[in-house]
Amino acid sequence: MTFRYLAVVLLLTAIGAGLLGMRQQQLNDKHAIAEHHAAMKRDREQIKDLQVRIAKRTTREALLEAIDRRRLDLEPITRQPAGTAPGNADEPTDG
């Protein structure tokens, strides 16, 4: 009978240790996920900052000047709205 009690205690101890190990691994995984999420958030904020800086430095005139300087022959990739002149997409014509 004592052997049975000892076996049950050892078995429960082993199960408890296994569960504690699994819980620790779960905590480690959640910590790693949180670190990756924080890194992704920092990267997204950096990308947004760069996009804003590019948008501030890039004007239509600067782009057209760069295209002319490089003598590029580019085709528009968007359709012009109805009622706009080909060289003046920003200002709709009267009509």
N, C-alpha and C positions, 0 to 999 in steps of 0.2 A: 504494500500500500504506500509506503514512504517513497518507493521508486516512482510510482505513478505521480505523486504530488511533485516530486523533484522534476520529472519529465514535463509536467504541465507548466511549472514555473519557468523552466528553461525554454520551453516552446513559446510561452507568452513573452519572455524577455527577448527572444530572437525576433518575434513578430514586432514587438515594440521598437526594437532597434532598427528593423527594416523600415517601419513606417516613419521613424524619425529621419532616417537617411533619405527617404523619398521626399519628405517635407522639406528638408534642407535643399535638395536638388531643385524642388519646385521654387523655393525662395530665390535660389541662385539664378534660375531661368527668368523669373519675373524681374529681377534686378537687371539682368542683361538686356531684356526687352525694353525696360525703362530707359537704360542708357542709349540704346539704339534709337528710341523715339526722340530723346532729347537731341541726339546728333542730327536726326532727320529734320527736326524743327529748326535747329541752328542753320543747317544747309538751306532750307526753304527760305529763311529770313535773309540769308546772304544772297541767294538768287534774286529775291525780290528787290533787295538793295541795289544789286548790279543792274537789274532791269530799269529801275528808276533812274540810276545814274546814266545809263545808256540813253534812255528816253529824253533826259534833260540835255544831253550833248548832241543829240541827233535831231536836226531840223530838216524839213523838206529841202531847203536851199542848200544845206551842207551835203545832203545825199546827191542832189542833182549836180552840184559842183564836183563831187568825187566821181560820179559817173562820167561827166564830161572830161575830167582830168585823165581818167583811164581809157577814154574813148570806147566805152562799152556800148554795145548794141543790145539793149534789154527790151523785152516785151512786157507789158503789164500783166500781172497775174490775177488781177481782179477786174471785174466788169465796171465800166463807168456808169454811174446812175443816169437814168434817162433825163435828157434836157441839159446835160453838161457838155461843154466844149472839150475836145480831146486834150488840149494843152492846159486846161484850167479845171481840174476835177474838184477843187475846193469850193468854187463859186458856181451855183446853178444859174442857168440863163433864165431870163424872163419868159414866161409863157404859160 
